[in-house]
Amino acid sequence: MSGPKTIVKPMLWSLIPDREPDAEPMTHAMRCAVCGDGSEDSGSWEAPQTWALEHSGRNPSHHTYREIVERPWRTIMHG
């Protein structure tokens, strides 16, 4: 059982995209919804798009894909 907790001052928090110089990069990838195969993560959209088009060319019945985007976020406190 924990003891009482005191709130000194309520704070408002926001969640924003992390654009700090040391933020992790945003990455893109594509995954085939038919077979589960996928592109490598890339810092640009071109490589995953090319992968999906080439994958469809090699596998004509594979024409459904999922985009996977990883974007860094951070929280900030407003005083």
Backbone as numpy.savetxt, mean C-alpha at the origin, in Angstrom:
# Nx Ny Nz CAx CAy CAz Cx Cy Cz
-5.32 -6.59 37.33 -6.17 -5.42 37.33 -5.28 -4.19 37.33
-5.56 -3.26 36.43 -4.74 -2.06 36.36 -5.37 -0.95 37.18
-4.51 -0.02 37.58 -4.97 1.10 38.40 -5.64 2.17 37.57
-6.11 3.24 38.23 -6.78 4.33 37.52 -5.82 5.03 36.55
-6.39 5.54 35.49 -5.60 6.28 34.50 -6.09 7.72 34.49
-5.17 8.64 34.35 -5.51 10.05 34.33 -5.28 10.61 32.94
-6.28 11.30 32.42 -6.13 12.02 31.16 -5.83 13.46 31.51
-4.64 13.92 31.13 -4.23 15.27 31.44 -4.87 16.25 30.47
-4.81 15.93 29.18 -5.39 16.80 28.17 -5.78 15.94 26.97
-7.05 15.95 26.59 -7.43 15.18 25.41 -6.74 15.75 24.17
-6.30 14.89 23.28 -5.61 15.32 22.07 -6.33 14.77 20.85
-6.29 15.53 19.78 -6.86 15.12 18.51 -5.73 14.59 17.63
-5.96 13.44 17.03 -4.97 12.81 16.15 -5.49 12.79 14.73
-4.58 12.89 13.78 -4.91 12.75 12.36 -4.00 11.70 11.74
-4.49 11.06 10.70 -3.72 10.09 9.93 -3.50 10.70 8.55
-2.23 10.83 8.14 -1.90 11.47 6.87 -0.87 10.64 6.11
-0.82 10.78 4.77 0.26 10.11 4.03 1.61 10.61 4.52
2.55 9.70 4.65 3.89 10.06 5.14 4.73 10.56 3.98
4.98 11.85 3.96 5.79 12.46 2.90 7.11 13.00 3.45
7.48 12.53 4.62 8.75 12.95 5.20 9.91 12.40 4.36
11.07 13.06 4.40 12.22 12.60 3.59 12.63 11.15 3.89
12.41 10.69 5.12 12.81 9.33 5.48 11.66 8.32 5.37
10.54 8.73 4.76 9.38 7.82 4.64 9.72 6.67 3.70
9.11 5.53 3.95 9.25 4.41 3.03 8.62 4.79 1.70
9.10 4.24 0.59 8.51 4.61 -0.69 7.15 3.94 -0.90
6.30 4.59 -1.69 5.05 3.97 -2.09 5.40 2.98 -3.20
4.79 1.78 -3.15 5.06 0.78 -4.16 3.77 0.30 -4.81
3.90 -0.21 -6.02 2.79 -0.74 -6.79 3.13 -2.16 -7.23
2.12 -2.99 -7.34 2.28 -4.34 -7.88 0.93 -4.78 -8.44
0.96 -5.79 -9.28 -0.26 -6.38 -9.82 -0.25 -7.87 -9.51
-1.43 -8.42 -9.21 -1.55 -9.86 -8.95 -2.67 -10.40 -9.83
-2.40 -11.51 -10.47 -3.40 -12.17 -11.31 -4.44 -12.82 -10.40
-5.71 -12.48 -10.61 -6.78 -13.04 -9.79 -7.10 -14.47 -10.19
-6.61 -14.92 -11.33 -6.88 -16.29 -11.79 -5.89 -17.28 -11.17
-4.59 -16.98 -11.27 -3.58 -17.95 -10.80 -2.82 -17.49 -9.57
-2.93 -16.22 -9.19 -2.24 -15.73 -8.00 -0.82 -15.26 -8.25
-0.31 -15.45 -9.47 1.02 -14.97 -9.79 1.02 -13.44 -9.75
2.18 -12.84 -9.48 2.19 -11.39 -9.37 3.50 -10.77 -9.78
3.43 -9.48 -10.03 4.62 -8.72 -10.40 5.45 -8.43 -9.16
6.64 -7.95 -9.41 7.48 -7.45 -8.32 6.92 -6.11 -7.86
7.21 -5.72 -6.63 6.88 -4.37 -6.16 7.75 -3.37 -6.94
7.17 -2.23 -7.24 7.90 -1.22 -7.99 7.54 0.17 -7.47
8.48 1.07 -7.56 8.22 2.45 -7.17 7.46 3.23 -8.22
7.24 2.62 -9.38 6.45 3.27 -10.42 5.37 2.31 -10.90
4.44 2.82 -11.68 3.31 2.02 -12.14 3.67 1.23 -13.40
4.67 1.66 -14.14 4.97 1.08 -15.44 5.32 -0.41 -15.39
6.20 -0.82 -14.51 6.64 -2.22 -14.47 5.48 -3.18 -14.13
4.65 -2.91 -13.12 3.53 -3.82 -12.85 2.52 -3.86 -14.00
2.28 -2.73 -14.64 1.35 -2.70 -15.77 1.91 -3.54 -16.92
3.18 -3.40 -17.21 3.81 -4.20 -18.26 3.73 -5.68 -17.92
3.98 -6.02 -16.65 3.90 -7.42 -16.23 2.50 -7.98 -16.50
1.44 -7.24 -16.14 0.07 -7.72 -16.33 -0.24 -7.94 -17.81
0.18 -7.01 -18.66 -0.06 -7.17 -20.10 0.69 -8.38 -20.66
1.93 -8.57 -20.24 2.70 -9.73 -20.70 2.12 -11.03 -20.16
1.65 -11.01 -18.91 1.04 -12.21 -18.31 -0.21 -12.61 -19.08
-1.03 -11.63 -19.44 -2.23 -11.92 -20.24 -1.85 -12.46 -21.62
-0.76 -11.93 -22.18 -0.29 -12.44 -23.48 0.13 -13.89 -23.42
0.75 -14.30 -22.30 1.18 -15.70 -22.13 0.04 -16.60 -21.68
-0.99 -16.00 -21.06 -2.12 -16.75 -20.49 -3.42 -16.05 -20.91
-3.90 -16.29 -22.13 -5.04 -15.53 -22.66 -6.32 -15.58 -21.82
-6.48 -16.57 -20.98 -7.69 -16.62 -20.14 -7.51 -15.86 -18.82
-6.32 -15.33 -18.58 -6.05 -14.57 -17.36 -6.20 -13.09 -17.66
-7.36 -12.55 -17.38 -7.59 -11.14 -17.70 -8.18 -10.36 -16.53
-8.06 -10.90 -15.32 -8.53 -10.21 -14.12 -7.36 -10.05 -13.15
-7.14 -8.82 -12.69 -5.98 -8.52 -11.85 -6.38 -7.68 -10.65
-5.54 -7.71 -9.63 -5.71 -6.86 -8.45 -4.49 -5.95 -8.35
-4.75 -4.70 -8.11 -3.66 -3.75 -7.88 -3.32 -3.79 -6.39
-2.04 -3.81 -6.10 -1.57 -3.80 -4.71 -0.72 -2.54 -4.53
-1.18 -1.64 -3.68 -0.46 -0.39 -3.43 -0.09 -0.37 -1.95
1.16 -0.11 -1.69 1.60 0.10 -0.31 2.03 1.55 -0.19
1.34 2.28 0.68 1.59 3.70 0.86 1.89 3.94 2.34
3.00 4.60 2.65 3.30 4.85 4.06 2.39 5.96 4.62
1.96 5.75 5.85 1.11 6.72 6.56 1.74 7.03 7.91
1.36 8.15 8.48 1.83 8.53 9.82 0.71 9.23 10.57
0.80 9.19 11.87 -0.16 9.93 12.69 0.51 11.21 13.20
-0.31 12.24 13.34 0.17 13.49 13.94 -0.82 13.92 15.02
-0.28 14.53 16.04 -1.09 14.98 17.17 -1.27 16.50 17.06
-2.50 16.93 17.24 -2.80 18.36 17.24 -2.95 18.82 18.70
-2.28 19.87 19.04 -2.29 20.33 20.41 -3.37 21.28 20.69
